[in-house]
Amino acid sequence: MKEQKLKPVIFTNGLYNYNRADLFKQNLILKALEITSDPKKLKELVGVRSVAEVYRTLDKMAIRKEYHEALVRQGIDLDYIVKGIKGVCEDSGSPAVQLGGHKTLLKSLGLDEYKDDDGVSRESWEDMVRKMVESGTGKCENKDYEVIEPPIPEKEKKAIAEEKERGKSLYE
């Protein structure tokens, strides 16, 4: 029998953010657990859609705790990681590797990029236009305009007609 190589659970942002670590929800559940341990009540208190989501969040919290305990048992803690990055920065012969180590340190401190928040709104353009129209600062006048449709080539007209014929046969 082949030995399984199990990999750690990593919470990543996917297409639907299904696996992300929602710290806000986790903190709400921890506070709600002080009041009750009934999953249905927890669902109401936290404001999630289903009891399964409560269980899923609790599982993520338990797995994360176990994972961190396993790392510490293996001697991997923040001191170990920082010492490793420091070693790469000091002992590496390659300037590119040293630069990468320093970039990693700066990123871990949150000093890798500075964003100048000069009052630029984070709203979408649609929300901004809606607010302007509602406040009266943005005038939205209905103007009549003519739409000039380009002529459809004959080849394309034939393809559209053939497609319609094929579609009719599907419903007969």
C-alpha positions in Angstrom: 0.0 0.0 0.0 1.3 3.4 -1.0 1.8 5.9 1.9 -0.3 9.0 1.6 1.4 12.3 1.8 -1.2 14.6 3.4 -1.0 18.3 2.8 -2.0 21.0 5.2 -5.3 22.8 4.8 -4.7 26.2 3.3 -7.4 28.8 3.1 -7.3 30.6 -0.2 -9.5 33.0 -2.0 -11.2 31.1 -4.8 -13.7 32.2 -7.4 -16.5 32.2 -4.9 -14.4 32.9 -1.7 -15.8 29.7 -0.3 -12.6 28.7 1.5 -11.5 32.1 2.8 -10.8 32.6 6.5 -13.7 35.0 7.4 -12.2 36.4 10.6 -15.2 38.7 11.2 -17.6 35.7 11.1 -15.3 33.7 13.3 -15.1 36.4 15.9 -18.9 36.8 15.9 -19.3 33.0 16.5 -16.8 33.1 19.4 -18.7 35.9 21.0 -22.0 34.2 20.4 -20.6 30.9 21.9 -20.5 32.8 25.2 -24.3 33.0 25.1 -25.3 29.7 23.6 -24.0 26.6 21.9 -27.2 25.8 20.0 -26.3 25.9 16.3 -29.7 27.4 15.3 -29.3 30.2 17.8 -25.7 30.8 16.6 -27.0 31.0 13.0 -29.4 33.7 14.0 -27.0 35.6 16.2 -24.2 35.6 13.6 -26.5 36.2 10.7 -25.3 33.4 8.4 -27.5 31.7 5.9 -27.5 28.1 7.2 -26.5 26.0 10.2 -24.0 24.3 7.9 -22.1 27.6 7.6 -21.8 27.8 11.3 -20.4 24.3 11.4 -18.1 25.1 8.5 -16.7 28.1 10.3 -16.2 26.2 13.5 -14.4 23.5 11.6 -12.1 26.0 9.9 -11.3 27.5 13.3 -10.5 24.0 14.8 -8.4 23.0 11.8 -6.4 26.3 11.9 -5.8 25.8 15.7 -4.6 22.2 15.2 -2.4 23.2 12.2 -0.7 25.9 14.3 -0.2 23.5 17.2 1.3 21.0 14.7 3.7 23.7 13.4 4.9 24.5 16.9 5.4 20.8 17.7 7.6 20.6 14.7 9.6 23.7 15.8 8.1 26.0 13.2 6.9 29.3 14.8 7.3 32.9 13.9 10.8 33.1 15.4 11.9 30.2 13.2 10.4 31.9 10.1 11.9 35.3 10.8 15.3 33.6 11.6 15.1 31.8 8.2 14.4 35.0 6.3 17.1 36.8 8.2 19.5 34.0 7.3 18.6 34.2 3.6 19.2 38.0 3.7 22.6 37.7 5.4 24.1 34.5 4.1 23.0 34.2 0.5 25.6 34.8 -2.1 23.1 36.1 -4.6 22.0 39.7 -4.4 18.7 38.8 -6.0 17.9 36.3 -3.3 19.0 38.8 -0.6 16.7 41.5 -2.2 13.9 39.0 -2.2 14.4 38.2 1.5 14.4 41.9 2.3 11.2 42.4 0.2 9.6 39.6 2.2 10.5 41.2 5.5 9.1 44.6 4.3 5.9 42.9 3.1 5.5 41.1 6.4 5.7 44.4 8.1 3.2 46.0 5.7 5.8 48.4 4.4 6.0 47.0 0.8 3.6 49.6 -0.6 2.1 52.8 0.4 -1.3 53.9 -0.8 -2.1 57.5 -0.8 -5.7 57.7 0.2 -6.5 61.2 -1.2 -10.2 60.9 -0.7 -10.8 58.8 -3.8 -14.0 56.8 -3.3 -13.9 53.0 -3.4 -17.4 53.0 -4.9 -18.2 51.7 -8.3 -18.9 54.3 -11.1 -22.6 53.2 -11.1 -23.0 54.1 -7.4 -21.3 57.4 -7.9 -23.6 58.3 -10.8 -26.6 57.2 -8.8 -25.7 59.5 -5.9 -25.0 62.4 -8.2 -28.4 62.0 -9.9 -30.2 61.7 -6.5 -28.4 64.7 -5.0 -29.1 66.8 -8.1 -25.5 67.6 -8.8 -25.4 65.3 -11.8 -27.9 66.2 -14.4 -29.3 63.3 -16.4 -31.2 64.7 -19.4 -33.0 62.4 -21.7 -31.7 63.2 -25.1 -33.0 61.6 -28.3 -30.3 60.2 -30.5 -30.3 58.1 -33.6 -28.7 54.7 -33.6 -27.2 53.8 -37.0 -26.9 50.1 -37.3 -24.2 48.8 -39.6 -25.4 46.6 -42.5 -25.2 42.9 -41.8 -23.2 41.0 -44.5 -25.0 38.5 -46.6 -22.8 35.6 -45.4 -23.8 36.4 -41.8 -27.5 36.7 -42.7 -27.3 33.2 -44.2 -25.6 31.8 -41.1 -28.4 33.4 -38.9 -31.1 31.9 -41.0 -29.5 28.4 -40.9 -29.2 28.7 -37.1 -32.9 29.6 -36.8 -33.9 26.6 -39.0 -31.8 24.2 -36.8 -33.4 25.7 -33.7 -36.9 25.1 -35.0 -36.1 21.4 -35.5 -35.2 21.1 -31.8 -38.7 22.0 -30.7 -40.7 19.9 -33.2 
